[in-house]
Every structure is written in C-alpha cells, then in structure tokens.
Amino acid sequence: MIDQIYWNSLNCIPQIGPQTFKKLREGFTNMANAWNASYQEFVACGVSPNIAKAIVERRNSINPEKEWEKLERLEVRMITIVSDEYPRLLSEISRPPAVLYWQGNWDALSNLTIAIVGTRNPTSYGIQVAKDLAGELAKENICIVSGMALGIDGIVHKSALENKGKTAAVLGSGIDILHPRTHERLAKEIIENGGIILSEFPLGTAPLKYNFPIRNRIISGLSTGCVVIEAGQKSGALITARFALEQNREVFAVPGNIYQKNSLGPNNLIKMGARVVTGVNDILDTLNISIKVTEKEKGTIEADNPEEAKIIEVISMEPTHIDEIVENSGLPATVTNATLTMMEMKGKVRNIGGMNYVLSK
C-alpha cells in the first residue's frame, strides 16, 4: 500500500509517462525511493534531464498522503503494471499505462473483451448496427469496451447494459471528471451493473483534446478485437483501429453507404484488409465463438502425438494465452511453441492475436 501511494504521486507529475515509469522501475527498488531521489539519481537511471528537473520541482507541491486520501474518499481504486491482476493483453502493448484508476467491477475485464468505436454523430443506420452488435456480443458474455463518448460509444455501453452484459469505459480524463457530463448517469449505471470505468490519468485531469488519442491505445489494448462503426477519415475511432493493428488485434469494420462521410473510415479499413462485419456472426466466427456454445467438443479434434493431446486438453473456444498453456500442459515452453506452430499449420488451433490461442472449428 505504501508504495502505491508513491506510484500515484509520481503519476500526478504530467511529465512522467509509461517510458519514464519503466526507467524508474528499473533504476530504483521501489517508488518510495524514486520519489525521494535526487536529480543526479534520476539522470543516472536514464531519465532525461528535463524530466528529472520537472520531477524535482513539481514534487514539492504534491503531498503523497493527501493525494491518496482523495482516491479513498472517492472510492477510486488503483492498479499498477507490476500487479499480478494487471490485464495481460494490455501489458503486451507498446507503452502500456503504468497506472490505472478504476471504479466498478475489475472482474468485468476477465471476460473476452471487444472494443466497439465510431463517430459521435451516427446515422440511424449506425445507431441500429451499434445497438445490435453490442447487444448480441454482450449476450455471449463478451465485455464491450469503448470510450463513453457521445454517439457510438455511448450507444454500445447502453446496449450492453440493456442486454445484461458487462461493459468497460476508458476515459480521457481523470475518473472524477466525467466527460461528457451528460454521461454521468451512464457511468453510474455501468458501475452499478457490474461494469467498470477506468483511466490512466490522475484525479483532476481535464478532458483535454490530446488526452483522447492517448487513451485510445488502452481501448484497443484491453480488447481481443476492435469494431469500427461509422467514422470519418480523421476520427478518433480510426486512431483506435490503428492502435489495434499495431497491437496485433483483429480489426473489424461495418461497411457503409459510399455517399456518407461517416462511411469513409470503415470502408477504407475494409480496403486495407479489415474483416467485414455484416452481422455478429462475422465477429464470433473470426474469434471462434459459436452463438450459445461456449466450448466445442474437444473430442472432435484429434491429437497426432502426446504433446498435442496435452494442449488440446487445456485450451478451448475461449482465448488462452500461451503462458497459461505452458503452465497447465506441463510442457516446456519450447515444446509448446513448436507444437502450437504445427497445430496451427494443421488447422487445429488459431492464434487470434496477443499470443492467445483457440481451438479451430
């Protein structure tokens, strides 16, 4: 707990981002030591002189205990990248957030997660597609991840809730400054119904324009796949899709009217190779999920050797990370890697991104 107080305090210094946190982790035994370090010690562990100077100057105006008390008063939880509970998918991206603040149900993120994003000004077509896709996915126990913005984001959060599903909202502001204000009720409903709202920004952070592209990497990073519904050529939704591509996630796009500006984004993604979505089955099939069927009979996939038999026994139609396969199969990592490669060539398993495997249909 004591060290978490200093993670939070350091995160309150705007100049400290994921890369600087990484240097602090490598250069100091804990964040309490980092907080009290000298300028020379910061520079010695690789922190740039400008950032080292900013830390030394700004920490004089920050009271670690009082900042922590603010979190406790608002019942905001915090998790750091060194925690065993930190989301595995998110940890694998470039520049994963060192700190996440959250309210709600952390276990919502243990479900299979899919991001759905799009324009703030959807057409009636976009609204209906967003409702249908989010609702059907939520019924399959898939957590819908989005940014709680106006338009498509808000629609998919609400549809997930209406269908008794879980949803996660990633904010571009401090968790105490909800944006837009019209979605304050939505945030409360997400929390009350087993979902989660989260942010990497410390309390008091305003919803500044440049925060939103930064947070978009978290929306895609938390998710197995990203669905784009109606987006202009320079929209935030496309930034999220680009992050998803960089993070080796599945990217889905809903085709739209060629005469609508909102269709330019998804239609161009389709040209670039995104998977076309004309119904929820296009998403479920790609991720090897059958409607109302959570697991395929393992006996229908035959093993050609004892190593394959062990792997078939521990994976299913739900994504399983290679680390879990190694641990649960009892096979050495090198043998597991080689066997999975051969099984993928035989069409028995699929790597759906992020080193997560599922049994093939």
Summary of the structure (lengths in Angstrom):
residues: 361
radius of gyration: 21.6
end to end distance: 45.7
largest distance: 64.7
contacts: 1266
relative contact order: 0.10
helix: 48%
strand: 14%
